[in-house]
Amino acid sequence: MDPRDSQPALPVNIEAEQSLLGALLYDNAVFERLPEKLRGAHFYEPFHQRLFDAITAAAAGGRSADPTLLADNFASDPGFTDFGGLAYLYRLVDAAPPPSRAPEYARAVYDLAVRRDLIRIGGEIVAEAADPAMSAEEHVSKAEGALFGLAEAGEQAKGVATFAEALDGALAQAEAAYKRDGQLTGLATDLSDLDQKLGGLHPSDLLILAGRPSMGKTALATNIAFNVARSYKAVVDPETQERRTVAGGRVFFGSLEMSKEQLALRIVSDRAGVSNDKIRKGLINETEFRRLKDAQAELRDIPLHIDETGGINIARLCAKARRHARKHGLDLIVVDYLQLITTDHSKGGNRVQEVSQITGALKALAKELNVPIIALSQLSRQVESRDDKRPMLSDLRESGSIEQDADCVMFVYREEYYLSRSEPKEGTDAHMKWIEALDQCRNQAEVIVGKQRHGPIGTVRLSFDSDTTRFGNLAREQDYPRGERFSFGGDA
């Protein structure tokens, strides 16, 4: 038996498409009550697709969409002629159902389109599953990606777009930025100078945050993740009943090195103003313990989710992020750190190629989920051999693909760390100069923006508390006594 004989017939309802189009032609106001996700591509009949797109374009331009006016759009369309020309459009109007039923027909058209896509995706999964060039986990990840896109907005609503559609989206972003009156267009990190440099964290961007050990890259990433989560606010759309983020965001933190308890302890200890080191050694008193309990109660419901799977495969990481976005919603992903992610070719493979696969997958995930992704990265040891140890793009380990795929590359650097470990002999001129240099950079850190696809590069200076490894805004740090700001431990 030919396997093709068992393929299910595609679910189609031409009458539902005709009823919806007739209602739209009869009363253009019906368009405003249709689901926003409905597109011309969701219609099965190609001419119906083009007709719906023409009605949509007329509605968007504030023009009337009646049969006579629309007929001019299809003068050279063979499908229009095959269906009977202008007479067909008038027959749609004559047979149109009451306008109040149009949303019902729209849902039927969309539902059938999704079912057809499910059949198509299922067929592709079956056909590709036997391909030995991909691992089973990669096949699962690819299938999940296709199903996620279908569940979120309909597979046919994505893909190839006209330049007019791209322009509409670009101008919508420009309008949103204009209405903010110069304020951030992306997620705020609450580090004002960094926000000013980046314009916030933008959807679909891959940001690399790199540094040598003990520079505080994990601390800075955790700080940003927590600030985004604690600022989260959302409203419910009265028509769709969907939650829409209006401030902050929901965060997925992939911690490949530290446990969830270690990350949570850093956050709650600094919120309470209690030394993390004292907590770990059991040296806190009753008052400090009560402050920890109060901080726990205050922070327990923030939308910050931690996945502590170590050495996770990139396909599995992407799959987890998709499932999390589907279940909880998602506005920011943080991955700590890049070099701990594995691929199916990790054993005996070329590490540069593996990292290229990882960064490419993270960039694709950022675009797919439409969220920023911050991925931490190590730097090569060649930094330590230079007199000026400020990092540069070439210091990234396996730097080629990282630099290429990233929209933004940032480096954490603390001059004080290096100076404090190179003290000259006391009583010498060199020692006096060393003290002066140390005083100038004490309690300061730099975030060096080495690449930014959409903006300028440069250095942002932050305050840094060496006792708590706390990053903050330089100009405002003195306004916050200990325990009233959030601080985070340095790299493990």
ABEGO torsion letter per residue (X at the ends): XBAAAABBBBBBBAAAAAAAAAAAAABAAAAAABBAABBAAABABAAAAAAAAAAAAAAAAGBBBBAAAAAAAAAABAAAAAAGEAAAAAAAAAABBBAAAAAAAAAAAAAAAAAAAAAAAAAAAAAAAABAABBAAAAAAAAAAAAAAAAAAEAAABEBBBAAAAAAAAAAAAAAAAAAGGBBABBBAGBAAAAAAAGEBBBGBBBBBBEBBGAGAAAAAAAAAAAAAAABBBBBBAAAGBBBBABEBBBBBBBAABBAAAAAAAAAAAAAGBBAAAAAAGABBAAAAAAAAAAAAAAAABBBBBBABBGBBAAAAAAAAAAAAAAAEBABBBBOBAAABBBAAABGBBAAAAAAAAAAAAAAAAAAAGBBBBBBBBBBAAAAABABABBBAAABBGAAAAAAABABBBBBBBAAAAAAAABBBBGBAAAAAAAAAAAAABGBBBBBBABBAABBBEBBBBBBBAAAGBBBBAAAAAABBBGABBBBBBBX
